Amino acid sequence: MRIYRLLCCLPILFALSLAAAEQHLLYVASPGTRNYVEYGGVGILVFDIDNGYKFVRRIPTWSVPDGQQPENVKGIAASAKTGRVYVTSLNRIIAIDAVSGKKIWDKSYEGGCDRLAVSPDGKILYVPQLEGPLWHVVNSATGGLISSIETKSGSHNTIYSADGAHVYLAGLKSNLLSVADPKTHKIASTVGPFDNVIRPFTVNGSNTLVFVNINGLLGFEVGDLRTGKKLYHVEVEGYKQGPVKRHGCPSHGIALTPDERELWVADCANSAIHVFDSSVMPPKQTTSIKARDCVGWLSFSMDGRFAYSSTGEIIDVATKKIVAALRDEAGREVQSEKLLDVTIAGGKVVRAGNQFGVGMKSAADRHAGVNSRGDHAMGFSHEKTTHHFRLLKDGGAVEVSSNDPKDADSREQIRAHLKHIAASFSAGDFEMPMFIHDQVPPGVPVMKRLKSEIKYEVENIAGGARVRISSANPEAVKAVQDFLRFQITDHQTGDSLEP
């Protein structure tokens, strides 16, 4: 009898397991390459990631009267908190239930709309006017206006930081990135100036670095979100700029892998994607991938396994091979610059991706890793000691001391460690900081090259020791200071970033 009852229950259990199973779906807004309906028609196209990106269904967005052209789709965002997908056109925003496909609201806004962003809690949308002077702050539940932020920058692209503390605003008429405080809806700071006006951009998860495409550059520039300064100018090597189909700039698309180990950069003229190692600064070019058309946008799946090109090609991140190409229900090639992945389980959205390829390593995760590797490499506990990094006119200094004046063990371990690193750095050996920070810190390549022109002097201080680093070579001094600024940020010491 018990076996019979169990057998009777199996269909129910199987049905429940199917209902609870996760669906990994790609939502593609169209027309997402200008208003070209030949690349997927009109609507949100849904593809099954786990089934080779097979077409699943089309969710209606806006109807197009006979004889008229559809509006360009300008952006897409999604929230697991609300279960909704938000799509902007030249003039409107539509909010749609991601599971049922039901329209929740549809509103137009003064000055039009561009590439939007949703807050991590799903409550707020930051919506740029269409290359206008300001951003609208919108209630995601109703579409109602809450506030506005004026930058007079030609409002265009928007990223909401994963921790909800910052909103990054880039305009087509400005070489400055504006950073808004979402608590006040006011501009808190700017980053730049960059060498030209900002086009697509991305940020890392710890809100310390921004990577920007700019007009006239096949490549990108890097900015420091903490100091507001431009750090690096990086050009793609081995390829020439040429005429572009769209956007008027050589590189219109830039994305970090979620683990932040790689930075991918679009190249329209050469129909290519250039991959950079972003574990070093400035990022180092490693390989290139040929695409079937002009690449005008890049992003990644939440799990980091796949890269999404605006050409509709799906690329395996590990192998750099194209593994699928999107086609709609009629078999047409699908291309779009507005797409993201969504995970559904139990009839609800449980995770939602981002149209921008933003880094996903939080400051807390990174700091914990730095501390753990540091304790292992240095031989003493970060909890029992205090680091300071000082910037000075001719270089700087590294200071470490024990928190307890009676802790003789930590004091001696510190002094032994600093003697060791002074000797290693003098020899051009930076393996220890590379291990601790899981990347090549800024300044290290130059400090290696100019090692004979940099002096490292160790002196004991109360509770520990100090390494004084100095040079008469301006290039070496800058490299030392870049190295120490990075240490200040990654160890979160709070020391001054200026000499």
C-alpha positions in Angstrom: 0.0 0.0 0.0 2.8 2.4 0.9 4.5 1.7 -2.5 1.2 2.3 -4.3 0.8 5.7 -2.5 4.4 6.7 -3.4 3.8 5.8 -7.0 0.7 7.9 -7.0 2.6 10.9 -5.6 5.4 10.7 -8.2 3.6 12.7 -10.9 2.8 15.4 -8.4 6.4 15.5 -7.1 7.7 15.6 -10.7 5.4 18.5 -11.6 6.5 20.4 -8.5 10.1 19.9 -9.3 9.6 21.2 -12.8 7.8 24.3 -11.4 10.6 24.9 -9.0 13.4 24.3 -11.7 15.2 27.4 -12.8 14.7 28.8 -16.3 17.6 30.8 -17.7 16.3 33.1 -20.3 17.7 35.9 -22.5 15.4 38.9 -23.0 16.2 40.8 -26.2 14.5 44.2 -26.9 13.9 44.9 -30.6 14.4 47.0 -32.7 17.5 47.3 -30.7 19.8 48.3 -33.5 18.5 51.7 -34.5 14.9 51.0 -35.8 15.9 48.1 -38.1 13.0 45.7 -37.9 14.9 43.2 -40.2 16.9 42.2 -37.1 14.1 40.8 -35.0 11.0 42.9 -35.6 9.2 44.6 -32.7 8.9 43.4 -29.1 10.9 41.5 -26.5 12.3 38.3 -27.9 12.9 35.5 -25.3 15.5 32.8 -25.8 16.2 29.6 -23.8 19.8 29.8 -22.6 19.9 26.2 -21.5 18.6 25.0 -24.9 21.1 26.5 -27.2 19.4 29.9 -27.1 16.3 28.6 -28.9 13.6 31.1 -29.5 10.8 30.8 -26.8 8.3 33.6 -27.4 7.8 37.2 -28.3 6.4 39.7 -25.7 4.5 42.6 -27.3 5.8 46.1 -26.5 4.5 48.9 -28.7 2.2 48.6 -31.7 3.3 50.2 -35.0 0.5 51.8 -37.2 0.6 50.8 -40.8 2.9 52.9 -42.9 4.9 54.1 -39.9 8.3 53.2 -38.6 8.8 51.8 -35.1 10.8 53.9 -32.6 14.3 52.7 -31.7 14.6 50.8 -28.5 17.0 52.8 -26.3 17.5 50.6 -23.3 16.4 47.7 -21.2 16.6 47.0 -17.4 15.1 44.3 -15.2 14.5 43.7 -11.5 14.1 40.5 -9.5 12.5 42.6 -6.7 9.6 43.7 -9.0 9.7 40.9 -11.5 9.5 43.4 -14.2 11.4 44.3 -17.4 11.6 48.0 -18.3 12.2 49.1 -21.9 12.8 52.6 -23.2 12.1 53.9 -26.7 12.9 57.4 -28.0 9.9 58.8 -26.1 8.5 56.2 -23.7 9.1 53.6 -21.0 7.1 50.4 -20.8 7.0 48.2 -17.7 6.2 44.5 -18.4 5.8 41.5 -16.1 8.7 39.3 -17.1 6.9 36.1 -16.5 3.4 36.7 -17.9 4.4 39.3 -20.4 1.6 41.6 -19.2 2.0 45.3 -19.6 2.0 47.1 -16.2 2.4 50.7 -17.4 3.5 52.7 -20.4 4.3 56.4 -20.2 6.0 59.1 -22.3 8.4 61.7 -20.8 9.4 65.2 -21.7 12.6 65.3 -23.7 12.3 61.6 -24.5 14.2 58.6 -23.1 17.5 56.8 -23.4 19.5 54.0 -21.8 18.0 53.6 -18.2 19.0 51.9 -15.0 17.0 50.4 -12.1 18.0 50.5 -8.4 19.0 47.3 -6.7 15.8 47.4 -4.6 13.8 47.8 -7.8 12.1 50.9 -6.6 13.7 53.7 -8.7 14.5 54.1 -12.4 17.1 56.7 -13.5 16.1 57.6 -17.1 18.2 59.9 -19.2 16.4 62.3 -21.6 17.2 61.6 -25.2 20.6 63.3 -25.3 19.1 66.2 -23.3 20.2 68.2 -20.2 18.8 66.0 -17.5 17.9 62.6 -16.1 14.4 61.7 -14.8 14.1 59.9 -11.5 11.1 57.6 -11.9 9.0 55.5 -9.5 9.3 52.0 -11.0 5.9 50.9 -9.6 3.9 53.6 -11.4 6.1 55.4 -13.8 5.5 58.6 -11.9 8.2 61.3 -11.8 10.0 61.7 -8.4 12.8 64.2 -9.3 15.3 65.2 -12.0 19.0 65.7 -12.1 20.5 68.3 -14.5 23.9 67.7 -15.9 23.7 69.5 -19.3 25.8 66.7 -20.7 23.6 65.2 -23.4 22.1 62.5 -21.2 22.6 59.1 -22.6 23.9 56.1 -20.6 23.2 55.1 -17.0 24.6 52.6 -14.5 23.3 52.0 -11.0 26.0 50.6 -8.7 25.3 47.1 -7.4 25.4 48.4 -3.8 22.9 51.1 -4.5 25.2 53.9 -3.3 26.0 55.6 -6.6 24.4 56.2 -10.0 26.8 56.9 -12.9 25.6 59.3 -15.6 27.3 59.7 -19.0 26.3 62.2 -21.7 27.2 62.4 -25.4 28.3 66.1 -25.0 30.6 65.8 -22.0 34.0 64.3 -21.2 33.1 64.1 -17.6 31.3 61.2 -15.9 28.8 62.5 -13.3 28.2 60.5 -10.1 24.8 61.0 -8.5 23.9 60.3 -4.9 20.6 58.4 -5.0 19.7 59.5 -1.5 19.5 63.1 -2.6 19.2 62.8 -6.4 22.0 65.3 -6.7 25.5 65.1 -8.4 28.1 64.2 -5.8 31.2 64.2 -7.9 32.6 63.9 -11.4 35.4 61.7 -13.0 37.6 63.0 -15.7 38.1 64.9 -17.9 38.7 62.1 -20.4 40.3 62.8 -23.8 36.9 63.1 -25.6 33.2 62.7 -24.9 32.1 59.5 -23.1 30.3 56.8 -25.0 29.5 53.4 -23.5 31.2 52.7 -20.2 31.3 50.2 -17.3 32.4 50.1 -13.7 33.8 47.5 -11.4 31.9 46.0 -8.5 33.8 47.8 -5.8 33.1 51.2 -7.3 36.8 52.1 -7.7 37.3 52.1 -11.5 35.4 53.2 -14.6 36.3 52.1 -18.1 35.0 54.4 -20.9 34.8 54.4 -24.7 35.3 57.8 -26.1 34.9 59.4 -29.5 37.9 59.0 -31.8 39.4 56.1 -30.0 39.7 52.4 -30.9 40.1 51.3 -27.3 39.2 52.9 -24.0 40.3 55.0 -21.0 40.3 54.2 -17.3 39.2 56.5 -14.5 39.5 56.4 -10.8 36.1 56.7 -9.2 37.6 57.7 -5.8 39.9 60.5 -6.9 38.0 61.6 -10.0 41.1 61.4 -12.1 41.8 59.7 -15.5 44.4 57.0 -15.1 45.1 55.3 -18.4 44.6 55.7 -22.2 44.6 52.3 -23.9 44.6 51.8 -27.7 43.8 48.5 -29.5 46.9 47.2 -31.2 47.1 45.5 -34.5 43.9 47.0 -35.9 43.2 50.3 -37.7 40.3 52.6 -37.3 38.0 52.8 -40.3 34.5 53.9 -41.4 31.8 52.7 -38.9 28.1 51.8 -39.7 26.7 53.3 -36.5 27.4 55.6 -33.5 30.2 57.5 -35.2 33.0 56.2 -32.9 35.4 53.3 -33.4 34.6 51.5 -30.1 31.0 51.5 -29.0 30.8 48.8 -26.5 32.8 47.8 -23.4 32.2 45.2 -20.7 33.8 43.5 -17.7 33.4 39.9 -17.1 31.5 39.4 -13.8 34.7 38.1 -12.2 36.5 41.3 -13.5 39.4 39.3 -14.9 38.7 40.4 -18.5 37.6 43.6 -20.3 36.0 43.2 -23.7 36.0 46.1 -26.2 33.9 46.5 -29.4 35.4 47.4 -32.8 32.7 48.3 -35.4 34.9 48.9 -38.4 36.7 45.6 -38.1 33.7 43.6 -36.9 35.7 42.4 -34.0 35.8 42.2 -30.2 39.1 42.8 -28.5 39.8 41.0 -25.2 42.0 42.6 -22.5 43.4 41.1 -19.3 42.0 43.5 -16.6 43.9 41.8 -13.7 46.7 44.2 -14.6 46.6 48.0 -14.9 46.4 49.3 -17.5 44.6 46.2 -19.0 46.7 44.2 -21.5 45.4 43.1 -24.9 45.3 39.3 -25.2 43.2 38.2 -28.2 40.5 39.2 -30.6 37.3 37.6 -31.8 35.8 38.0 -35.3 32.1 38.9 -35.4 29.6 38.7 -38.3 28.8 42.4 -38.3 29.6 45.7 -36.7 29.8 45.2 -32.9 28.0 48.0 -31.2 27.5 46.6 -27.7 28.8 44.0 -25.3 27.5 42.4 -22.1 27.7 39.1 -20.2 25.5 36.4 -18.7 25.2 36.7 -14.9 27.2 33.5 -14.4 30.0 34.8 -16.7 29.9 31.8 -19.0 28.7 33.7 -22.1 29.3 37.0 -23.8 26.5 38.7 -25.7 27.4 40.7 -28.8 25.0 43.2 -30.4 25.5 41.1 -33.6 23.3 38.4 -32.0 26.3 36.0 -31.5 26.8 34.2 -28.3 30.4 33.7 -27.3 31.8 31.1 -24.8 34.0 33.3 -22.5 36.4 30.5 -21.6 37.1 29.3 -25.2 36.4 32.6 -27.0 34.4 30.6 -29.5 31.0 31.6 -31.0 28.6 28.9 -29.8 25.2 30.2 -31.0 23.6 33.0 -33.0 20.1 34.3 -32.2 17.3 33.8 -34.7 13.6 34.7 -34.2 10.5 32.6 -34.8 10.8 33.3 -38.6 14.4 32.3 -38.7 15.7 35.8 -39.2 19.0 36.9 -37.7 18.4 38.8 -34.5 20.7 41.7 -33.6 20.2 44.1 -30.7 22.2 46.4 -28.4 19.5 46.0 -25.6 19.5 42.6 -24.0 20.0 40.9 -20.6 19.4 37.5 -18.9 16.7 36.7 -16.4 16.4 33.6 -14.2 12.8 32.4 -13.3 11.9 29.8 -10.7 8.6 28.9 -9.2 6.9 31.3 -11.5 8.9 34.3 -10.2 12.0 36.2 -11.3 14.8 35.3 -8.9 17.7 37.0 -10.6 18.1 39.6 -13.3 21.1 40.6 -15.3 22.2 44.0 -16.6 22.4 45.5 -20.1 25.9 46.8 -19.1 28.8 44.4 -18.6 29.5 45.6 -15.0 31.9 43.9 -12.6 30.4 41.9 -9.8 33.2 41.7 -7.3 31.9 43.7 -4.3 34.3 45.8 -2.2 33.6 43.5 0.8 34.4 40.3 -1.2 37.6 41.8 -2.6 38.7 43.2 0.8 38.1 39.8 2.5 40.2 38.1 -0.2 43.0 40.7 0.2 43.1 40.2 4.0 43.1 36.4 3.8 45.9 36.2 1.2 47.8 39.0 3.0 47.7 37.1 6.3 49.1 34.0 4.5 51.8 35.8 2.6 53.0 38.2 5.4 53.0 35.8 8.3 51.0 38.0 10.7 47.3 38.8 11.2 45.7 42.0 9.7 43.5 42.0 12.8 46.4 42.4 15.1 48.3 45.0 13.0 47.7 48.3 11.2 49.0 49.3 7.7 49.6 52.8 6.5 50.7 53.9 3.1 52.1 57.5 2.9 52.5 59.5 -0.3 55.5 61.8 -0.3 56.9 64.2 -2.9 59.7 61.9 -3.9 57.8 58.6 -3.5 56.2 57.4 -0.3 56.4 54.9 2.6 54.9 51.7 3.8 54.3 51.5 7.6 53.1 48.5 9.6 52.7 48.3 13.4 51.2 46.0 16.0 48.0 47.2 17.6 49.1 46.0 21.0 52.4 47.5 22.2 53.1 44.3 24.2 52.7 42.1 21.1 56.3 41.3 20.5 55.6 38.5 18.1 53.7 40.6 15.7 56.3 43.4 16.0 59.2 41.1 15.0 57.1 39.4 12.2 56.4 42.9 10.8 60.1 43.9 10.9 61.1 40.7 9.2 58.4 41.0 6.6 59.3 44.6 5.6 63.0 43.8 5.4 62.0 41.0 3.0 59.8 43.1 0.8 62.4 45.9 0.6 64.9 43.5 -0.7 62.5 41.9 -3.1 61.2 45.2 -4.5 64.8 46.4 -4.9 65.4 43.2 -7.1 62.3 43.9 -9.1 60.4 41.0 -7.4 56.7 42.0 -6.8 55.3 38.4 -6.5 54.0 39.0 -3.0 51.8 42.0 -3.7 50.6 40.4 -6.9 49.5 37.3 -4.9 47.9 39.3 -2.1 45.9 41.5 -4.5 45.2 38.8 -7.1 46.4 41.2 -9.8 49.4 43.2 -10.9 49.1 46.5 -8.9 49.4 49.8 -10.8 52.9 51.1 -11.0 54.6 47.7 -10.7 55.7 47.4 -14.4 57.5 50.7 -14.2 58.9 50.0 -10.7 60.4 46.8 -12.1 61.9 48.6 -15.1 63.3 51.4 -13.1 64.4 49.3 -10.1 67.9 50.7 -10.1 66.6 54.2 -9.7 64.3 53.5 -6.7 65.7 53.4 -3.2 64.1 51.2 -0.4 65.2 52.0 3.1 63.9 50.1 6.2 63.7 51.6 9.6 62.1 50.4 12.9 59.3 52.3 14.4 57.3 51.8 17.6 55.5 48.4 17.3 56.8 47.6 13.8 58.7 49.0 10.8 58.7 51.4 7.9 59.9 51.1 4.3 60.8 54.5 2.8 60.6 54.5 -1.0 62.2 57.3 -2.9 63.5 58.3 -6.3 64.8 61.3 -8.2 63.2 60.0 -11.5 59.8 61.6 -12.0 58.5 58.5 -13.8 59.5 56.3 -11.0 58.0 58.6 -8.4 54.7 58.5 -10.2 54.8 54.7 -10.4 55.5 54.5 -6.7 52.6 56.8 -5.9 50.3 54.8 -8.2 51.3 51.7 -6.4 50.7 53.2 -2.9 47.4 54.7 -3.9 46.3 51.2 -5.0 47.4 49.8 -1.6 45.5 52.5 0.2 42.3 51.6 -1.6 42.6 47.8 -1.6 43.6 47.6 2.1 41.0 50.3 2.9 43.5 52.2 5.2 41.9 55.6 4.7 45.3 57.3 4.1 45.5 60.4 1.9 45.7 59.8 -1.8 47.8 62.9 -2.4 51.4 63.6 -1.4 
